[in-house]
Amino acid sequence: MDEFLYEQNIKNMKNFFNSDLFEQLVEEHNKAKSIDEKFDIVNKVKNIINCWWVEENKFYQEKKSNNSIKIYYDPDDFDKKLYENIKDRYKVLKEYEIKKYAWYVFEKNDIRLALDCVIGWKAIINILYSKNKKIEDIKEVETIYDTIRNPKNNGHLIWPKHTNSINQKRYSCFKDRVDYALYDIKKYYESNGNEEDYRLKISYQEPNTKEWLKDSFGNFKSFIEQMDLEDWCIGKKDENGEVINYDVIDLSQDILKPKPIKDYLKGNNKSSEEKEKSRKLWGGSYYSIYNDANTIEYLNNLIYIVSKRK
C-alpha cells in the first residue's frame, strides 16, 4: 500500500459523510427534541466510524465479505509506513526496531513504544459539535484529521505501550489535552518523588515508563528536545541566552502571545445536569472539567502548532 493508513481512513470518512446513511442521521438529529437524543445520534456517528465496515461505498454493521474493510483503522497500531517515517525524525529511536505483534511498536530491551496522535478523531468531533450543536459541523473532522495525521506536520507523540500508559491516561485524566499531559510530565521530573505534584502517577509507576523517562532523557529539557516538542513550549533562558528549561504553552490562551501553564485547571460551577450532558458526549464514567476545556480555540491552537512542526 503506497498511501498512509490515515489517508484510507479519510476516504472512508468522506464517503460516509456523503452517504444516505449519514443524511438519515442528520435528519434524525435535527428532529430530535432533547439534547440527550441529539448526543445519542452524535455518539452513534462515532460508533459507526469506529466499528462499521465498508464495501463498494456501502456501510455495514458487520463484515459483509472478504472485500470489506473497517471504516477506521488506528494508524498508531497498524500503519508500518507511519512508524518508518516517524523513526527517522527522532534520535532517541535510533536503536529501536519496528516490531509487529497484533500492532506495531518500536522495541528495544523489552521496552515497547507506540505512537499516539496529539488528539484523536473522536475528540475532534466532540469539539466541533460542541461549538454550535450542529451535526453537519462534524464533517470538518476530515480536514483537521488530515492536518493532524500528516507525517509532514507530525502531530504525534511517543509513549511506552502498556496498561495504564500515558497514552491511555492522558485521555481519561485530561480528555486528550496534550498541553496538560506535557505539563504533568514536567511536574513529574520536578517532583523529587512527591506523587501529589502530578496526576498521571499510575503511568509513571509502571517500570518501563519510569525507566524510559529517567534513563532516556533524565530531565524535562532533554525530553522536550529529543522528542522534538519545542513548539509546544516556551524556552526559559539564562543571562547568556541559552535555554535552560521549558514551560509548556497553555493552549487555551492566545497562541500568538503564548503563556505558560501555571497550574492544573480548577473546578467549575456547572450544574449536575450540565455535567452529565458533557460526560455523555465525551464518554467515561465521570465528568471532568477537561471535557469543557476542549474548546474550538484549543483545537485551533493545536492545529497551529502541529502545522509548524516540519
Secondary structure in CASP SS format (residue, H / E / C, confidence):
PFRMAT SS
TARGET T0000
AUTHOR 0000-0000-0000
METHOD secondary structure of the structure
MODEL  1
M C 1.00
D C 1.00
E C 1.00
F C 1.00
L H 1.00
Y H 1.00
E H 1.00
Q H 1.00
N H 1.00
I H 1.00
K H 1.00
N H 1.00
M H 1.00
K H 1.00
N H 1.00
F H 1.00
F H 1.00
N C 1.00
S C 1.00
D H 1.00
L H 1.00
F H 1.00
E H 1.00
Q H 1.00
L H 1.00
V H 1.00
E H 1.00
E H 1.00
H H 1.00
N H 1.00
K H 1.00
A C 1.00
K C 1.00
S C 1.00
I H 1.00
D H 1.00
E H 1.00
K H 1.00
F H 1.00
D H 1.00
I H 1.00
V H 1.00
N H 1.00
K H 1.00
V H 1.00
K H 1.00
N H 1.00
I H 1.00
I H 1.00
N H 1.00
C H 1.00
W C 1.00
W E 1.00
V E 1.00
E E 1.00
E C 1.00
N C 1.00
K E 1.00
F E 1.00
Y E 1.00
Q C 1.00
E C 1.00
K C 1.00
K C 1.00
S C 1.00
N C 1.00
N C 1.00
S C 1.00
I E 1.00
K E 1.00
I C 1.00
Y C 1.00
Y C 1.00
D C 1.00
P H 1.00
D H 1.00
D H 1.00
F H 1.00
D C 1.00
K H 1.00
K H 1.00
L H 1.00
Y H 1.00
E H 1.00
N H 1.00
I H 1.00
K H 1.00
D C 1.00
R C 1.00
Y C 1.00
K H 1.00
V H 1.00
L H 1.00
K C 1.00
E C 1.00
Y C 1.00
E E 1.00
I E 1.00
K E 1.00
K E 1.00
Y C 1.00
A C 1.00
W C 1.00
Y E 1.00
V E 1.00
F E 1.00
E E 1.00
K E 1.00
N C 1.00
D C 1.00
I E 1.00
R E 1.00
L E 1.00
A E 1.00
L E 1.00
D E 1.00
C E 1.00
V C 1.00
I C 1.00
G C 1.00
W H 1.00
K H 1.00
A H 1.00
I H 1.00
I H 1.00
N H 1.00
I H 1.00
L H 1.00
Y H 1.00
S H 1.00
K H 1.00
N H 1.00
K C 1.00
K C 1.00
I H 1.00
E H 1.00
D H 1.00
I H 1.00
K H 1.00
E H 1.00
V H 1.00
E H 1.00
T H 1.00
I H 1.00
Y H 1.00
D H 1.00
T H 1.00
I H 1.00
R H 1.00
N C 1.00
P C 1.00
K C 1.00
N C 1.00
N C 1.00
G C 1.00
H E 1.00
L E 1.00
I E 1.00
W E 1.00
P E 1.00
K C 1.00
H C 1.00
T C 1.00
N C 1.00
S C 1.00
I H 1.00
N H 1.00
Q H 1.00
K H 1.00
R H 1.00
Y H 1.00
S H 1.00
C H 1.00
F H 1.00
K C 1.00
D C 1.00
R C 1.00
V H 1.00
D H 1.00
Y H 1.00
A H 1.00
L H 1.00
Y H 1.00
D H 1.00
I H 1.00
K H 1.00
K H 1.00
Y H 1.00
Y H 1.00
E C 1.00
S C 1.00
N C 1.00
G C 1.00
N C 1.00
E H 1.00
E H 1.00
D H 1.00
Y C 1.00
R C 1.00
L C 1.00
K H 1.00
I H 1.00
S H 1.00
Y H 1.00
Q C 1.00
E C 1.00
P H 1.00
N H 1.00
T H 1.00
K H 1.00
E H 1.00
W H 1.00
L H 1.00
K H 1.00
D H 1.00
S H 1.00
F H 1.00
G C 1.00
N C 1.00
F H 1.00
K H 1.00
S H 1.00
F H 1.00
I H 1.00
E H 1.00
Q H 1.00
M C 1.00
D C 1.00
L C 1.00
E H 1.00
D H 1.00
W H 1.00
C E 1.00
I E 1.00
G E 1.00
K E 1.00
K E 1.00
D C 1.00
E C 1.00
N C 1.00
G C 1.00
E C 1.00
V E 1.00
I E 1.00
N E 1.00
Y E 1.00
D E 1.00
V E 1.00
I E 1.00
D C 1.00
L C 1.00
S C 1.00
Q C 1.00
D C 1.00
I C 1.00
L C 1.00
K C 1.00
P C 1.00
K C 1.00
P E 1.00
I C 1.00
K C 1.00
D C 1.00
Y C 1.00
L C 1.00
K C 1.00
G C 1.00
N C 1.00
N C 1.00
K C 1.00
S C 1.00
S H 1.00
E H 1.00
E H 1.00
K H 1.00
E H 1.00
K H 1.00
S H 1.00
R H 1.00
K H 1.00
L H 1.00
W H 1.00
G C 1.00
G C 1.00
S C 1.00
Y C 1.00
Y C 1.00
S C 1.00
I H 1.00
Y H 1.00
N H 1.00
D C 1.00
A C 1.00
N C 1.00
T C 1.00
I H 1.00
E H 1.00
Y H 1.00
L H 1.00
N H 1.00
N H 1.00
L H 1.00
I H 1.00
Y H 1.00
I H 1.00
V H 1.00
S H 1.00
K H 1.00
R C 1.00
K C 1.00
END
